[in-house]
Amino acid sequence: MAGGAAGAAGAAGAAGAGGAGGLSDGELVERFSHVTVDRDTAAFYRGWLHHELLLNYCDDCGHWAHPPRPMCPACWSTKVTARPVSGRGTVHLLMLLHQGPAAPDVDYLAGPYPVVTVELDEQVGLRFTSTVTGCPAAEIAIGMPVELHWIDRHGAPFPVFRPIPEPGVTPS
């Protein structure tokens, strides 16, 4: 799931120290060669290796922010650290892609590929974009409660969401 506080403080400042699993900065960049890894995003991607979604948290004003930046967008403080979020939220935006760039496990011919932006429970306006797995694209709806889940993509962990079953309802 989303992961706990263990490793969050270390992940935030471990860019040059080896961090997750002893990976050097160069090894981290190589492991995530399909995305841009830099000093602002290193802790974010190191979190993925531990199945933790680490987003920036301002230690001065308490504002969460994503994507990773070196400064808080609310108060301009540079005291931001990557901290784990619960991974629970609701679908805020839904797009069904009928074509697009090639990606592992994406078959546009099998039907539209869902891309969602989820508003996370930690803060109004804190959103993360990925996909939903575990249900047909036609059943995904704005307002649907979801939780973080992990799959393997490009040989590395990749965060996705899956529906949270309603109490008393057995998932099919």
C-alpha positions in Angstrom: 0.0 0.0 0.0 1.1 3.6 0.5 3.7 2.9 3.2 4.3 4.4 6.5 6.6 7.0 8.0 9.5 4.5 8.0 12.0 5.7 5.4 10.3 9.0 4.6 12.8 11.3 6.4 15.7 9.2 5.0 14.3 9.2 1.5 13.9 13.0 1.5 17.6 13.6 2.0 19.1 10.4 0.6 19.7 11.6 -3.0 23.4 11.3 -2.7 23.7 8.8 0.1 22.4 5.7 -1.7 19.0 5.8 -0.1 16.6 3.1 -1.3 18.3 -0.3 -1.3 21.7 1.4 -1.5 21.2 2.8 -5.0 23.5 5.6 -5.9 22.1 8.6 -7.8 23.4 7.1 -11.1 21.7 3.8 -10.4 18.5 5.6 -9.5 18.6 7.5 -12.8 19.3 4.2 -14.7 16.5 2.4 -12.9 14.0 5.1 -13.9 15.5 5.9 -17.3 12.0 6.5 -18.8 11.5 9.6 -16.6 13.5 12.6 -15.5 15.2 12.1 -12.2 16.9 15.1 -10.7 17.5 16.6 -7.3 13.9 17.7 -6.9 12.4 14.3 -7.9 15.0 11.8 -6.5 13.2 11.3 -3.2 9.9 10.9 -5.0 11.2 8.0 -7.2 13.2 6.4 -4.3 9.9 6.1 -2.5 8.5 4.1 -5.4 11.2 1.5 -4.8 9.7 0.9 -1.3 6.1 1.2 -2.6 5.7 4.5 -0.9 4.1 7.5 -2.6 6.3 10.4 -1.2 5.0 13.9 -1.9 6.4 17.2 -0.8 5.3 18.5 2.6 6.1 22.0 3.8 7.6 21.9 7.3 6.8 25.6 7.8 3.1 25.9 6.7 2.0 22.3 6.5 1.0 22.5 2.8 1.3 19.3 0.6 2.5 19.8 -3.0 2.9 17.8 -6.1 4.8 17.7 -8.5 8.1 17.9 -6.5 9.6 21.3 -6.3 12.4 22.9 -4.3 10.0 25.4 -2.6 6.5 25.4 -1.1 4.0 27.0 -3.6 1.9 28.3 -0.6 4.5 30.1 1.5 7.7 29.9 -0.6 9.6 28.1 2.1 12.5 25.9 1.1 11.8 23.6 4.1 10.0 20.9 2.1 10.5 17.2 2.7 9.2 14.1 0.9 6.7 12.4 3.1 4.4 9.4 2.5 0.7 9.9 1.8 -2.1 7.4 2.6 -2.8 6.8 -1.0 -6.5 7.1 -0.5 -8.6 9.6 -2.3 -11.3 10.1 -4.9 -11.2 10.2 -8.7 -11.2 13.9 -9.6 -10.7 13.7 -13.4 -11.1 10.8 -15.8 -9.8 10.5 -19.4 -10.2 7.5 -21.6 -7.4 7.2 -24.1 -8.1 5.5 -27.3 -4.6 6.0 -28.7 -1.3 7.2 -27.4 2.4 6.3 -27.0 3.4 2.7 -26.5 3.7 1.7 -22.8 4.0 -1.6 -21.1 0.6 -3.2 -20.3 -1.3 -0.7 -22.3 -3.3 -2.1 -25.2 -5.4 0.6 -26.9 -6.9 -2.0 -29.2 -8.5 -3.8 -26.2 -10.4 -0.7 -25.3 -9.8 2.8 -23.9 -7.0 3.1 -21.3 -8.1 5.0 -18.2 -6.0 7.9 -17.0 -7.2 9.4 -13.7 -6.3 12.3 -11.5 -7.0 11.4 -7.9 -7.5 14.0 -5.2 -5.8 12.6 -2.2 -7.3 12.6 1.3 -4.4 14.5 2.9 -5.5 17.9 1.5 -8.0 19.5 -0.8 -6.3 20.1 -4.2 -3.5 17.6 -3.6 -3.8 15.5 -6.8 -1.8 12.6 -8.4 -2.3 11.3 -11.9 -2.0 7.6 -12.8 -4.5 4.9 -13.9 -7.0 2.6 -12.2 -6.7 -1.1 -12.2 -9.0 -3.8 -11.0 -12.2 -2.8 -12.7 -13.4 -2.2 -16.3 -12.8 1.3 -17.6 -16.5 1.7 -18.1 -17.0 1.4 -14.3 -14.6 4.2 -13.4 -16.3 7.4 -12.4 -15.6 10.8 -11.1 -16.1 10.7 -7.3 -15.1 7.0 -7.0 -13.1 6.2 -3.9 -9.8 4.6 -4.7 -6.6 3.5 -2.9 -3.0 3.2 -3.9 -1.7 0.0 -5.4 1.6 -0.9 -7.1 2.4 -2.7 -10.4 5.6 -3.3 -12.2 6.3 -1.1 -15.3 9.6 -0.5 -17.1 11.2 -2.9 -14.6 10.4 -0.7 -11.6 7.4 -0.2 -9.2 4.7 2.1 -10.6 1.9 3.6 -8.5 -1.7 3.0 -9.7 -5.1 3.1 -8.0 -7.8 0.6 -7.5 -11.4 1.0 -6.4 -12.2 0.8 -2.7 -15.0 -1.7 -2.3 -18.1 -0.5 -0.6 -18.7 -1.9 2.9 -20.6 -5.2 2.6 -20.0 -5.5 -1.1 -17.8 -8.4 -2.3 -15.6 -7.4 -5.2 -16.2 -9.4 -8.3 
